[in-house]
Amino acid sequence: LGGALLGCALGLAFMLPGHLFGATGAGDVKLFAAADALLGPATTVQAFLYTAIVGGILAIAIAIRRRRLARTLGATARLVSDPAAASGEIESSEADNRFAYAPAIAVGVVMAALL
């Protein structure tokens, strides 16, 4: 029980900043925390790294498919340098820059569990 609670807390701690900046949804935070409750604390860091890598690959693939790679890379640079200013663009429904992050979480968690 202790390992499950610690894994859940670590998963929450890793994903919550992304949600506070507006880059991920609350469901993504809860999904990752729940998955890490099953993995335990020892595998949570690996799951987060695999999820971030898969999420980055997915984001690039979606940006290419939507023909907006340069715009996406520019927005990412602004998010890193000034999160408050970039959050409006992230949340904008006209920008067409949102995508489901749950597949990246699923693949990252499975990779961490199996590797």
Steps between C-alpha positions, in 0.01 A plus 500: 500500500782738585671441165175561314437826684856620443483407131172689467644806678810498278290466185287791613809708578649434155187583300345780705740777383407430138135538592563824689673645191205390289693243297308192620149432620396398848401157369857443380630582849257258662566226246876521550465508881270196494736307273791581728303371797510164322867532401628624833761767568800314356363505146327840503802696374546259210130519417514880498806508274353248256170690501676830429697349211192336347299818556765708322504262205121508489494880516745528211305248293173685562660838423635365171162348412325830578767690300599719791839372615677839492214666689498221760876523556475878542217464750702240692794739524268773631352258753844421638610865515173657620234248610243762599502668160483172307216343699239705313617359169497147638142534620375667180252281316583673170868401522423128441797397710341269756520122476430203720799422722352178643653284223846633589435426868381149418804421285742654752353309793498170311860553390605571859316191624651270240856631470 
